[in-house]
């Protein structure tokens, strides 16, 4: 579970998130909507500990992560798959090598790396492209490689920041359906997008951010104060 308890994030005088409280259940798929600058990316960066809250705290799996010691953060991030609008693939490396990077960093042996990479590529429908290099792929295929790289280490959570921003409507729909498949096997998926028409095609819970605040709380689970007191 991911929970925000009265979280505020400031960059100098600018307020990126203002007193946000929410819960995302384990295995849930949630859409984070809002205009550019609404605070969507900041919220994802706080969950992955690329940023720290100015006030309030965040719990993941029942544990307060807001003051996690720096040496623990790399191990914490292994629970996450991070996906952005631009997958930033290494153009001189093969698709197989791009997807293998998280496993090589974590010290997996050659056999296990090969097995996991091919399983991830098969999951996103690109096993036949493993020897290709990124310039040979379409934009939709590049995004699928980014997703394969994000899930190759079998994360508990997928955080996607505008993953369809560079894609046409049909490819965007295909990518969203791919995320849906991961949620169906128990992965918690949080997707930030400003494409309301695309998100409305799916019946998952939607959180609406505007100027750093949740403006539609009718479907948002707010942590109770007693719950906050028990998060360590």
C-alpha positions in Angstrom: 0.0 0.0 0.0 1.1 3.6 -0.7 -0.2 6.3 1.6 0.3 10.0 1.8 -0.4 11.8 5.1 -0.8 15.6 4.7 2.1 15.8 2.4 3.4 19.2 1.2 6.3 19.6 -1.2 7.9 23.0 -1.8 10.7 24.1 -4.1 11.7 27.3 -2.5 8.6 29.5 -2.3 6.8 27.4 -5.0 4.3 24.8 -3.7 4.3 21.7 -5.9 2.0 19.6 -3.6 -0.2 21.1 -0.9 -1.4 19.0 2.0 -2.1 15.8 0.0 -3.5 12.7 1.7 -4.4 9.5 -0.2 -4.2 5.7 -0.2 -3.4 3.3 -3.1 -4.1 -0.3 -2.2 -1.8 -3.1 -3.0 -2.5 -4.5 -6.5 -4.6 -1.4 -7.5 -4.3 0.5 -10.8 -4.8 4.2 -10.3 -4.7 7.1 -12.8 -3.3 10.5 -11.7 -4.8 13.3 -13.8 -4.1 17.0 -14.0 -2.7 19.8 -16.2 1.0 20.3 -16.8 2.5 21.5 -13.5 -0.3 20.2 -11.4 2.1 18.2 -9.2 1.8 14.7 -10.8 5.5 14.2 -11.5 6.3 15.5 -8.0 4.0 13.0 -6.4 5.7 10.1 -8.3 9.2 11.4 -7.4 8.2 11.5 -3.7 7.1 7.8 -3.9 10.3 6.7 -5.5 12.4 8.9 -3.1 13.8 11.1 -5.8 12.4 13.9 -3.7 11.6 14.2 0.0 8.4 15.9 1.4 8.7 19.3 3.0 6.0 18.4 5.5 3.9 15.3 6.2 5.0 11.7 5.5 4.6 8.9 3.1 4.2 5.2 3.9 4.9 2.3 1.5 4.1 -1.2 2.7 3.2 0.3 6.1 6.6 1.8 6.7 7.4 5.5 6.8 9.8 6.2 4.0 10.1 10.0 4.4 13.3 9.9 6.5 14.8 6.7 5.0 18.6 6.7 5.3 20.4 7.3 2.0 22.2 4.0 2.0 18.8 2.1 2.0 17.3 4.0 -0.9 18.9 1.9 -3.7 17.5 -1.3 -2.2 14.1 0.4 -1.7 13.9 1.4 -5.3 14.3 -2.2 -6.5 10.7 -2.6 -5.5 9.7 -0.1 -8.3 9.6 0.0 -12.0 9.9 3.6 -13.3 8.6 4.5 -16.7 8.8 8.0 -18.3 7.5 9.6 -21.5 11.0 9.1 -23.0 12.5 5.7 -22.2 16.0 7.0 -22.9 17.3 3.9 -24.5 21.0 3.5 -25.2 21.1 3.7 -29.0 24.4 1.8 -29.4 23.2 -1.2 -27.4 20.8 -3.9 -28.4 17.2 -4.1 -27.1 18.3 -7.1 -25.0 21.2 -5.2 -23.5 18.9 -2.2 -22.7 16.4 -4.3 -20.9 19.2 -6.2 -19.0 20.7 -3.0 -17.4 18.7 -3.2 -14.1 19.7 -6.9 -13.6 23.4 -6.2 -14.4 23.4 -3.4 -11.8 21.9 -5.7 -9.2 24.4 -8.4 -9.9 22.3 -11.1 -11.5 24.2 -13.9 -13.2 24.2 -14.4 -17.0 21.7 -17.3 -17.0 19.1 -15.5 -14.8 19.6 -12.3 -16.7 19.0 -13.9 -20.0 15.9 -15.8 -18.7 14.4 -12.6 -17.2 15.1 -10.4 -20.2 13.6 -12.7 -22.7 10.5 -13.2 -20.4 10.1 -9.4 -20.2 10.4 -8.9 -23.9 8.0 -11.7 -24.6 5.5 -10.0 -22.2 5.6 -6.8 -24.2 5.6 -8.6 -27.6 9.1 -7.7 -28.6 11.1 -11.0 -28.2 11.7 -11.1 -31.9 13.4 -7.6 -31.6 16.0 -8.5 -29.0 19.0 -8.1 -31.3 17.8 -4.8 -32.8 19.0 -1.4 -31.7 16.6 1.4 -30.7 16.9 3.5 -33.9 15.3 0.5 -35.7 12.1 0.6 -33.6 9.0 2.7 -33.8 8.1 5.0 -31.0 5.5 2.6 -29.6 8.1 -0.2 -29.7 10.6 1.9 -27.8 8.1 2.6 -25.1 7.5 -1.1 -24.8 11.2 -1.7 -24.4 11.1 0.9 -21.6 8.3 -1.0 -19.9 10.2 -4.3 -20.3 13.2 -2.7 -18.7 11.0 -1.5 -15.8 9.5 -4.9 -15.1 12.4 -7.2 -15.8 13.3 -7.3 -12.0 9.7 -8.1 -11.1 8.8 -5.0 -9.2 5.9 -4.6 -6.8 5.0 -1.2 -8.1 5.0 0.5 -11.5 5.1 4.3 -11.6 4.6 5.7 -15.1 4.9 9.5 -15.8 3.1 10.5 -19.1 4.0 7.1 -20.7 1.9 7.8 -23.8 2.8 11.4 -24.3 4.7 10.8 -27.5 2.3 8.2 -29.0 -0.8 8.4 -31.2 -4.2 7.4 -29.8 -4.1 3.8 -30.9 -0.6 3.1 -29.6 -1.5 4.9 -26.4 -4.5 2.6 -25.9 -2.2 -0.4 -26.5 0.3 0.8 -23.9 -2.5 1.3 -21.3 -3.8 -2.2 -21.9 -0.2 -3.5 -21.4 -0.1 -1.8 -18.0 -3.5 -3.4 -17.2 -2.0 -6.8 -17.8 0.6 -6.2 -15.1 -2.0 -5.0 -12.7 -4.0 -8.2 -13.3 -1.1 -10.2 -11.9 -0.8 -8.2 -8.7 1.5 -5.3 -9.6 0.4 -1.9 -8.1 0.3 0.6 -11.0 0.2 4.4 -10.8 0.0 6.3 -14.1 0.2 10.1 -14.4 -1.3 11.5 -17.5 -3.0 14.7 -18.7 -4.9 12.7 -21.5 -8.3 12.6 -19.9 -10.0 11.1 -23.0 -7.7 8.1 -22.9 -8.1 7.5 -19.2 -11.9 7.7 -19.4 -11.8 4.5 -21.4 -10.7 2.6 -18.3 -12.8 2.1 -15.2 -10.0 2.5 -12.7 -9.9 5.0 -9.9 -8.7 8.5 -10.9 -7.1 11.1 -8.7 -7.3 14.7 -9.9 -4.6 17.2 -9.1 -4.8 20.9 -9.7 -2.2 23.4 -8.5 -0.7 20.8 -6.2 -4.0 19.9 -4.5 -6.4 17.0 -4.9 -9.6 18.6 -6.2 -11.8 15.5 -6.6 -11.8 13.7 -3.2 -15.0 11.7 -3.8 -13.1 8.6 -4.9 -10.0 9.2 -2.8 -9.3 7.2 0.3 -8.1 9.6 3.0 -5.9 8.0 5.8 -7.4 8.4 9.2 -5.3 10.0 12.0 -5.2 6.7 13.9 -3.6 5.0 10.9 -1.1 7.8 10.7 -0.1 7.3 14.3 0.6 3.6 13.7 2.9 4.0 10.7 6.5 3.7 11.7 
